[in-house]
């Protein structure tokens, strides 16, 4: 599937999934979009040709306390909190590329739909296409679940598609490891100095 770069970051413990601070890690992966990979995502972004210019797919997985195959009220609550964290971090990541005049969109983890693009196609977290991005999809009879080597079934994730090369996004991956609200005061303090 082309060149792969895997970067793993530790997420700040100040952004827990629950009051107990159970989630302390995230994993960020960056993959260059090859022709073969781009064909797998035809229709996801109808107004975008992922083959014309260099694009990458950036995945963000958050570790959860609860296995995502063990349905419970606690798991569902944790999942919803993680979805908020994923959207906030991906929105901050997208803003960086918007400011640079680069196209970027990400997948809404709760629906599988592109967050900013109109599309009839979705990319749910248990979609087979995630196998090509380094994740495993478990077939459990009653349901399907995404998992990876690092967190097993204890993860929720989403992905961003960016008009850039792997090298161009590598310096911005730290945006995905931090809570954007916590980073904002530091950034505004730097601007004031």
N, C-alpha and C positions, 0 to 999 in steps of 0.2 A: 504493500500500500504506500510505497514511497518512503521518504525519510521520516523517522519518528523521533521526537524528543519528549522525554518524560521529565517533568519537573515536579517535585513534591515540596509543598510548603506546609509549615505548621500554622494553623490558624490561631489567632489570639484567644486566650481563654476567657476574655471578657465578652465574647459573643456566644453564649451557650444556647443550646437548643431548648433547654428548660432551666428552671431555677437552680437545679443542682449542678449546672455547668457540665453536663455529660459530654458534649461534643467539643473536642479540643483539636481536631485535625481536619485538614482538607487536602485534596490532591488535585493538582492542575496538570493537564496534559495538553500538548500542542502538536497537531499533525498538519503537515502540508497537504493541501487538496490536490490530488493527482487527477488525471482524466478519469481513471477508474472510480476513484472515490467520488468525484463530482457527479458521475452518472447515477450513483446511489441516491443522490439528493435532488435529482431533477424534480422540479415542481414545488419544492419547499419554499424557494424564494423566486416566484414567477418572473419578476422583473430583473433578475440577477443571473449573469452567466459566470458560474464559479470557475470555468475553465479559461476564460479570456485573460484575466489578470491573476497574479498570484493571490491565493486565499489560503487561510489556515482555519482549522477548527480547534477551538480551545474548549476543553471540558473542565468543569468544576464539580468535584464530588465532595460532599460534606459527610463526615463520619457521624453516625447516629448511635444513640444508646440502645435502641430497640431494633431487632431484625425487622426488615421491611416485609417479610413474609409472615410475621406473627401479628395478625390483626388484633388490635386492642385500641381502646380509647386513648391510652397513653401514646401508643405508636402514631396514631392519626394526629394527635395534638403536636407531637414532636415533628412530624412530617410537615404540617402546615407552617410551623415556625421556621423550619429549614427552607421551605419554599420562599418565605419572605426574605431570608438572608441571601438565598441564591439570586433572587430578582434584584435586591438592592446592590449586591456586588456586581452583577452583570450590567446593571444600569450605569454604575460608575465607570465600568470598563468601556461601555459603549460611548459614554460622554467624551472620554479621552479621544476616541477615534472620530467622533462627530466634530470636535474642535479642530482636529487635524485635517478635516475634509475627506476622511476615509469612511467607506461604507462598513457598517457593522450591525449585526442583529443577533439576537439570542432567542433561545427557545424558552417559552413560559413553562416552567416545570410542572405546573398544575394541569395544563391542558395539552401540552406538546405542540402548540401552535407557535409560529414565529411571533415575537412580542411586538414588533413594529411593522412587519410586512403583512399584507393581505395575502392569504394562501389557503387553499382548500386542503392542502397536505399538512400532516402533522408528523412529529417525531417524539413519540412518547418514550419515557425512560426505559421501557422494556422492549423497544423496537429492535429488531434483528440488526439494523444498520449500525447499532452501537458495538456490535462484535468487531466491525472493521475499525473501531476507534479504541480497541484494547479492553473492552468490557465483556463480561460473560452474561448470558441471559439464561436464567434457570427456568426450566419447564416443570411446573409443580402439579400439573393436572388441573387444579382449581384456578391457578393463576400463574403469572410469569413475574420474574423479578430480575432486576439488574444486580450484578455483583462484580467486585474486582478483587484482585489478589490482596490488596492492602487492607480493605475494610470488610471483605466478605459480603454478606447481605445487609450489613449495617451502614447503608449509605443512601443518600438522595443526591441527584445530580442534574445538571443541565449542560448545555453547550452554546457557544457563541461562534458565529461565522464572521471572519474578518478579512477585509481586503488588505492583505499585508503578507509579508514573509515571516518565517519562524523567527529570524533574527530581529525583525522590526517589532514583533510583539513581546519578545523575551524581557525587555526592560519594563513592560507594563503589567506583567503577571502578578506583581506584588499587590496591585489593586484588588485582585481577587482573593487575597489571603486576609484582608483587613475589613473591618466594619467601616463602610463609607462615612457614617455619622461620626465615628471616633476620629477618622482621618481628617475630616473637614476642619475642625478647630485648629489642628496643627498646620494645615495648608493655609488657612486664612491668617494665622499668626506669622507664618513665613512671609506672606504677601505684605503684611503690615510693617515688617522689619526693614 
